[in-house]
């Protein structure tokens, strides 16, 4: 008996699908075509692209940013808020909403080559380029050390300069004393010290002074390998894909509606369920 009821229910559902076949096909197609037509009315968008390269971290600038850190920081309020304020993008909305909308139109990724690629989407080519440049400039400002870091670097820089002056003076004195003894360790003046070792020490201090000076100044626009481009062609939205997804969603909703409606009619035709459905309708009306 249960087997026959199950078969009857399946046949009822199948009958409902066949009876509403045109509806199940036409409505999703209409929804997809309407979405496709509407997509042509959407405003055009343009993408400006820039490429940046960050210097390798060294013992003297280990506080610098890596490419991954820079990409993350570009999406942070520290960089975005000044740009949003400068372009008035938070007008009539909260800063959090403006920030979220900005991030949706920006992409900062690091490739296998270690280069940081920045893409900024704007309503016009000029606007996209301006926004990309603004993000880069705001990020560059974050590479400058803070107050405490600046003090620490200045102390190290002062020590490195003093040491460099001392080594340079020593090298000059040894050069005079070592005339004729360039290939041998010196035996007077600084005992056991050769010109080669002192020259190597001088080179290390020179590099340290240069590195600390750059760390004190922060990064410059020199890290921009490719300046933000001025896009010509708009970004083509995936109109076909969007229309297909809408059509599938509409078809799924219609399928659920047909199955539920058919099940309701089947239950209404059964004496045991008719009374319960009547009470359910009455309860719904009371609400």
C-alpha positions as CSV (number, residue, x, y, z in Angstrom):
1,X,0.0,0.0,0.0
2,X,2.8,2.4,0.9
3,X,4.6,1.5,-2.4
4,X,1.5,2.4,-4.3
5,X,1.1,5.7,-2.4
6,X,4.7,6.6,-3.1
7,X,4.3,5.9,-6.8
8,X,1.1,7.9,-6.9
9,X,2.9,10.8,-5.2
10,X,5.7,10.7,-7.7
11,X,3.3,10.6,-10.6
12,X,1.4,13.6,-9.2
13,X,4.7,15.6,-8.9
14,X,5.7,14.6,-12.4
15,X,2.3,15.6,-13.7
16,X,2.7,19.0,-12.1
17,X,6.0,19.5,-13.8
18,X,4.6,18.6,-17.2
19,X,1.6,20.8,-16.8
20,X,3.8,23.8,-15.9
21,X,6.6,23.0,-18.3
22,X,6.0,26.2,-20.3
23,X,6.1,28.3,-17.1
24,X,9.3,26.6,-15.9
25,X,11.0,27.3,-19.2
26,X,9.6,30.7,-20.2
27,X,10.0,32.6,-16.9
28,X,13.7,31.8,-16.4
29,X,14.4,32.7,-20.1
30,X,12.6,36.0,-19.7
31,X,14.4,36.7,-16.4
32,X,17.8,36.0,-18.1
33,X,17.0,38.1,-21.1
34,X,15.8,41.0,-18.9
35,X,19.0,40.8,-16.9
36,X,21.1,40.8,-20.1
37,X,19.2,43.8,-21.4
38,X,19.6,45.6,-18.1
39,X,23.4,44.9,-18.0
40,X,23.8,47.1,-21.1
41,X,22.5,50.0,-19.1
42,X,25.0,49.7,-16.3
43,X,27.6,52.5,-16.1
44,X,31.0,51.9,-17.6
45,X,34.0,51.2,-15.4
46,X,37.7,51.7,-16.2
47,X,40.7,50.0,-14.5
48,X,44.1,51.7,-14.0
49,X,47.0,49.4,-13.4
50,X,50.4,50.1,-11.6
51,X,53.4,47.9,-10.8
52,X,55.6,48.4,-7.8
53,X,58.8,46.7,-6.6
54,X,60.0,46.9,-3.0
55,X,63.6,46.8,-1.9
56,X,64.9,43.6,-0.2
57,X,64.9,43.8,3.6
58,X,68.4,44.0,5.1
59,X,69.7,44.1,8.7
60,X,69.8,47.9,8.5
61,X,66.2,48.3,7.2
62,X,64.5,45.3,8.7
63,X,61.6,47.6,9.7
64,X,60.8,48.0,6.0
65,X,57.7,46.5,4.4
66,X,57.6,43.4,2.2
67,X,55.5,43.3,-0.9
68,X,52.8,41.3,0.9
69,X,52.8,43.7,3.8
70,X,52.5,46.6,1.4
71,X,49.5,45.0,-0.4
72,X,47.8,44.4,2.9
73,X,48.5,48.0,4.1
74,X,47.1,49.5,0.9
75,X,43.7,48.1,1.9
76,X,43.9,49.4,5.5
77,X,42.2,52.6,6.9
78,X,45.7,54.1,7.3
79,X,46.0,54.4,3.5
80,X,42.3,54.5,2.4
81,X,40.9,57.1,4.8
82,X,43.1,60.0,3.5
83,X,42.2,59.1,-0.1
84,X,38.5,58.9,0.7
85,X,38.7,62.2,2.4
86,X,40.6,63.9,-0.4
87,X,38.1,62.8,-3.1
88,X,35.0,63.3,-0.9
89,X,34.0,59.6,-1.3
90,X,32.3,59.5,2.1
91,X,29.8,62.2,1.4
92,X,26.4,61.1,2.7
93,X,27.6,57.8,4.0
94,X,29.6,56.4,6.9
95,X,33.4,56.1,6.5
96,X,33.1,52.3,7.0
97,X,30.7,52.0,4.1
98,X,32.9,54.3,1.9
99,X,35.9,52.2,2.8
100,X,34.1,48.9,1.9
101,X,33.0,50.3,-1.5
102,X,36.5,51.5,-2.2
103,X,38.1,48.1,-1.4
104,X,35.6,46.5,-3.8
105,X,37.0,48.6,-6.6
106,X,40.7,48.0,-5.7
107,X,42.9,45.0,-6.0
108,X,46.5,44.7,-4.7
109,X,48.3,41.4,-5.3
110,X,51.8,40.1,-5.2
111,X,52.9,37.8,-8.1
112,X,55.4,35.0,-8.1
113,X,58.0,37.5,-9.4
114,X,57.6,39.5,-6.1
115,X,56.1,42.5,-7.9
116,X,53.1,44.3,-6.3
117,X,50.3,44.9,-8.8
118,X,47.7,47.6,-8.0
119,X,44.4,47.8,-9.9
120,X,42.0,50.6,-9.3
121,X,38.5,50.8,-10.9
122,X,36.9,54.1,-11.5
123,X,33.9,55.6,-13.4
124,X,36.3,57.3,-15.9
125,X,39.8,56.7,-17.1
126,X,41.1,59.9,-15.4
127,X,39.4,59.1,-12.2
128,X,40.8,55.6,-12.1
129,X,44.3,56.9,-12.7
130,X,44.0,59.6,-10.0
131,X,42.7,57.2,-7.4
132,X,45.6,54.8,-8.1
133,X,48.2,57.6,-7.8
134,X,46.5,58.7,-4.6
135,X,46.6,55.2,-3.1
136,X,50.3,54.9,-3.9
137,X,51.2,58.4,-2.5
138,X,49.2,57.6,0.7
139,X,50.9,54.3,1.1
140,X,54.4,55.8,0.6
141,X,53.8,58.1,3.5
142,X,53.3,55.1,5.7
143,X,56.8,53.9,4.9
144,X,58.3,56.8,6.9
145,X,59.3,55.7,10.4
146,X,57.3,56.8,13.4
147,X,58.6,59.1,16.1
148,X,60.4,56.4,18.2
149,X,61.7,54.5,15.2
150,X,63.0,57.8,13.8
151,X,64.9,58.5,17.1
152,X,66.4,55.0,17.1
153,X,67.5,55.2,13.4
154,X,69.0,58.7,14.0
155,X,71.1,57.3,16.9
156,X,72.3,54.4,14.7
157,X,73.0,56.8,11.8
158,X,75.0,59.1,14.1
159,X,77.1,56.2,15.3
160,X,77.6,54.8,11.8
161,X,78.8,58.3,10.5
162,X,81.2,58.7,13.4
163,X,82.6,55.2,12.8
164,X,82.9,55.9,9.1
165,X,84.9,59.1,9.8
166,X,87.2,57.2,12.1
167,X,87.8,54.3,9.7
168,X,88.3,56.8,6.8
169,X,90.9,58.7,8.8
170,X,92.6,55.4,9.8
171,X,92.6,54.2,6.2
172,X,94.3,57.5,5.1
173,X,96.9,57.2,7.8
174,X,97.6,53.6,7.0
175,X,97.9,54.4,3.3
176,X,100.8,56.7,4.0
177,X,102.5,54.3,6.4
178,X,102.2,51.3,4.1
179,X,104.0,52.7,1.1
180,X,106.0,49.7,-0.2
181,X,104.1,47.2,2.1
182,X,100.8,46.9,0.4
183,X,101.0,43.2,0.0
184,X,102.0,42.6,3.6
185,X,100.4,43.1,7.0
186,X,101.5,46.3,8.6
187,X,104.0,46.1,11.5
188,X,103.7,49.7,12.8
189,X,100.9,52.1,13.5
190,X,97.9,49.7,13.9
191,X,99.6,46.4,14.5
192,X,98.3,43.5,12.5
193,X,95.8,45.6,10.5
194,X,96.0,45.5,6.7
195,X,94.7,48.1,4.2
196,X,92.3,45.5,2.8
197,X,90.5,44.8,6.1
198,X,90.2,48.5,6.9
199,X,88.9,49.3,3.4
200,X,86.3,46.5,3.8
201,X,85.2,48.0,7.1
202,X,84.9,51.4,5.5
203,X,82.7,49.9,2.8
204,X,80.4,48.3,5.4
205,X,80.0,51.6,7.2
206,X,79.3,53.4,3.9
207,X,76.5,50.9,3.1
208,X,75.1,51.2,6.6
209,X,75.0,55.0,6.4
210,X,73.2,54.9,3.0
211,X,70.7,52.3,4.2
212,X,69.9,54.1,7.4
213,X,69.5,57.4,5.5
214,X,67.0,55.8,3.2
215,X,65.2,54.2,6.1
216,X,64.9,57.6,7.7
217,X,63.4,59.1,4.6
218,X,61.1,56.2,3.8
219,X,60.4,54.9,0.3
220,X,60.0,57.2,-2.7
221,X,58.1,57.0,-6.0
222,X,61.2,55.2,-7.4
223,X,59.5,51.9,-6.2
224,X,56.9,52.5,-9.0
225,X,58.0,50.4,-11.9
226,X,54.9,51.2,-14.0
227,X,53.0,54.3,-13.1
228,X,49.2,54.0,-13.0
229,X,48.0,53.7,-16.6
230,X,45.3,55.8,-18.2
231,X,42.8,53.1,-19.4
232,X,41.2,53.5,-22.8
233,X,38.7,50.7,-23.0
234,X,36.1,50.1,-20.3
235,X,36.0,46.8,-18.4
236,X,33.4,44.5,-20.0
237,X,31.1,43.1,-17.3
238,X,30.4,39.3,-17.6
239,X,26.9,39.9,-18.9
240,X,26.3,36.4,-20.2
241,X,27.4,34.8,-16.9
242,X,25.2,37.1,-14.9
243,X,22.2,36.5,-17.1
244,X,22.7,32.7,-16.9
245,X,22.9,32.8,-13.1
246,X,19.7,34.8,-12.8
247,X,18.0,32.4,-15.2
248,X,19.1,29.4,-13.2
249,X,18.0,31.1,-9.9
250,X,14.6,31.9,-11.4
251,X,14.2,28.4,-12.7
252,X,15.0,26.9,-9.3
253,X,12.5,29.2,-7.5
254,X,9.8,28.3,-10.1
255,X,10.6,24.6,-9.6
256,X,10.2,24.8,-5.8
257,X,6.9,26.8,-6.3
258,X,5.4,24.2,-8.7
259,X,6.4,21.3,-6.5
260,X,4.9,22.9,-3.4
261,X,1.8,23.9,-5.2
262,X,1.3,20.4,-6.6
263,X,1.9,18.9,-3.2
264,X,-0.7,21.2,-1.7
265,X,-3.3,20.2,-4.3
266,X,-2.6,16.5,-3.7
267,X,-3.0,16.9,0.0
268,X,-6.2,18.9,-0.4
269,X,-7.7,16.1,-2.4
270,X,-7.1,13.6,0.5
271,X,-9.9,13.5,3.1
272,X,-7.4,13.0,6.0
273,X,-5.5,16.1,5.0
274,X,-8.3,18.3,3.9
275,X,-9.4,19.1,7.4
276,X,-5.9,20.0,8.5
277,X,-5.4,22.3,5.5
278,X,-8.7,24.1,6.2
279,X,-7.6,24.7,9.7
280,X,-4.2,25.9,8.5
281,X,-5.8,28.4,6.1
282,X,-8.0,29.7,8.9
283,X,-5.0,30.1,11.2
284,X,-3.1,32.0,8.5
285,X,-6.0,34.4,7.9
286,X,-6.3,35.1,11.7
287,X,-2.6,36.2,11.7
